[in-house]
Amino acid sequence: MARGGFPGMPGGNMQQMLKQAQKMQANLTKAQEELEAREFEASAGGGMVNVKANGKREILSLEIKPEAVDPDDIEMLQDMVMAAVNEVMRTIETTSNAEMGKLTGGMNLPF
């Protein structure tokens, strides 16, 4: 590349763009760390099953009320657990996309 930089783009503009990109990357990293530290909750079966997860998508706790346990209907309990886990994962995904979208101006970047 010639000393003049990119044709039609003075060298100062390129440096400014790099600084902005670095700042955006730092903001994205910080936001990702904050999201990973947050806790999310969801329930199913009218609160019979409660799930708590962090932004890393790790289950932190799973609470099942005793009255939700019917030995004759284990499938219902399994369905409630799956529904609560799926709901908390959707909440994390939606929140993550919304928070990152604010920083990227809607650009769909992988995180």
Residue pairs with C-beta under 8 A, 6 or more apart in sequence:
4 11
5 11
5 14
6 14
24 103
24 104
27 103
28 100
28 103
28 104
28 109
28 111
31 99
31 100
31 103
32 100
32 111
34 55
35 55
35 92
35 95
35 96
35 99
35 100
36 54
36 55
36 56
37 54
37 55
38 54
38 55
38 95
39 52
39 53
39 54
39 55
39 60
40 52
40 53
40 54
40 55
40 88
40 91
40 92
40 95
41 50
41 51
41 52
41 53
41 88
42 50
42 51
42 84
42 85
42 87
42 88
42 91
43 49
43 50
43 51
43 84
43 87
44 79
44 80
44 81
44 83
44 84
44 87
45 68
45 76
45 80
45 83
45 84
47 65
48 64
48 65
48 67
48 68
48 80
49 62
49 63
49 64
49 65
49 68
49 77
49 80
49 81
49 83
49 84
50 61
50 62
50 63
50 84
51 59
51 61
51 62
51 63
51 81
51 84
51 85
51 87
51 88
52 59
52 60
52 61
52 62
52 88
53 59
53 60
53 85
53 88
53 89
53 92
54 60
55 92
55 95
55 96
57 89
57 92
59 85
62 81
62 84
62 85
64 77
64 80
64 81
68 76
68 77
68 80
69 77
70 76
70 77
96 111
100 109
100 111
